[in-house]
Amino acid sequence: MSKPATPVSPPLKDELDIVIPTIRNLDFLEMWRPFFQPYHLIIVQDGDPTKTIKVPEGFDYELYNRNDINRILGPKASCISFKDSACRCFGFLVSKKKYIFTIDDDCFVAKDPTGKEINALQQHIQNLLTPSTPFFFNTLYDPFRDGADFVRGYPFSMREGVPTAVSHGLWLNIPDYDAPTQLVKPLERNTRYVDAVLTIPKGTLFPMCGMNLAFDRELIGLPCTLGSWVMVITDHLGLGVKTGLPYIWHSKASNPFVNLKKEYKGIYWQEDIIPFFQSVTLQRTATTVQKCYVELSKLVKEKLGPIDPYFQKLADAMVTWIEAWDEHNSPAQSAPAAADAKKDGTSSKKK
């Protein structure tokens, strides 16, 4: 008689947390159950902390609301944004796993052109566990995917690649458009499935969306919520960022009028922010993500602070985040960057 097959453990089962920001019951998890159930979930509740969030049975999870965050972080809780999905950053902070996959609660399982359901988490894991190639573009895209390789002319000295810090997934159905684009294209839907993964080339900025994102928490476990911030740090540290697969099905468009109120200053400020990130350079002494983040906070305060007081508060919040990160993570991961920033006169309090 043949022996029964040995059960195969899901990849990175004990090394990855799934972080979900939400304001509603998590019924959407039912469709993700075949892919998510083996993993630990960290749910960050936005909005009214007295509201009960229902989670389907059978999932291993911990749930935090604003009261929990205030209790755990104390005065440093000010660095966690609320009334938006950036509250997910608290999940990044309290996780003790090496990898994070974060997804919004209006993101459903997508299907590829053959009709097969896409295991987005599995593709993110594949992206993270294979190198990136930011220093020389490969015209067959990711050479580490099955059926691909480096093309003729690609330097052999660069074929080992660099560690992948971020895997940025995309969306079918509702695109991640800004408010003005939503208003002029209210019925537009993304139906194009592009079977490709590519490394963002060094020196290239990109708009990063957090609704379908995975990253190596030990390499870049900080809330770099803009692709510009991510690229400055990963370029400096010699790390890689991939974008493309996997797709999710984004089910619901946000209100463009509400978004416009939130975004209009940012759209205007971009004309100053983008040149800032295109020209910024970090010192060689910035050898960790924490030190890079603190140095960026100083540059933000110096170069962008005169534009609007918001950037002064942002710079202070960046340092507060590093202080919180150092307090809640192991010494091996924590550089004394925040303490150094205080010596340099950077306040850890919002003003």
Steps between C-alpha positions, in 0.01 A plus 500: 500500500619847423568734788269801541644821366671720755302824543681797345524801727402830334804712412623731777212390724690589816687796350221716359214706642203633303408856603149628425370851575122512529186679619259213430432131554753288315265283295739540206735254673271212402613518137863522613468209745680242278800732479501690833374256763840344579648842578477737796294817446554839662182707466518874566157653558451857384214718614285449809688272746174398670374336181535122488675366192390146411762262363400166341572195713814298445748783455792561736503873565557788739295820473600849610292818515593858582469440873744209478746707299485787749557255785793325333680801354401771748606847379662345194159388372489833317720349228221261396263660250130435535190570292686338211655165416843614622394372844637172361846626600427400858478141382842534341632626834367225727562208266794281592518321166756552225244563225178701474218477247244779530167514321189719519160356590350594163754290310362169378655194335568571132510252213763466231401488130442122524246548779728365773485674837820689579680425824635853545689411816690217329612732218614766747704237683661393173584862422656557842702178507666564163747781430430834336706653220486880547836588342444367146161449335418152370271517195340166595408664831556283809768247399427289809148402389442159343561513126709817510869581532748777435512605136812517286706803599403501866822537707594177675639698791147627578307176462498412868276800559424652840258409781139592429356728768156575353249320275238742363190333357237644266122502462232392259166681483532829697838664432679692775431843346531839665187709552522715182545191284212326679278799427573512127500120455234378745417185302849396399602149606828316461440177311855448378690214660870541426693184587818674609714585800777754468750672722466876539831634359730685736432873503139460388216627717159334490155538665468224759161369613467313829184302423690202348854517631758271658841575642792363694449657840863448601626680190252790479244459777407866522195693380648643182153568366627667185691319229734798496606436859539129434716552195731752668565253782520180296728667243726622777517161674531295181162328525233430237130569440281292268166594348243323283353164602305413707162650415208534739141599412443848641126500560411849613593851387546755776308828493687736264362813670621384840831402344537840336476672838777275629718510189486849356791638702710193420431539129617860521802415719616229260665765285742558788506153653601310186808716424595463868503121476669504162793697640525378859806297600565331832834493679712185507453486877131420440558125499161384633142575407456677833795730438381567144155588631634740760730668249204536262299658782766769539504568127120513488497756779775706338394487134123447512419660835487854352227387258246418770497425877375152411854399406635617835248274673578218259872521576431485874263205454768313303735519797222400739440195282866399525487536879191278513660249261816479712295446816289219357759310300805298589840667550631318193249689287517830684768758437523794742403735220219674684727579791753645259228715349415643840864597548481681169204704626217313329193494724310175547172681564253639253451873521 
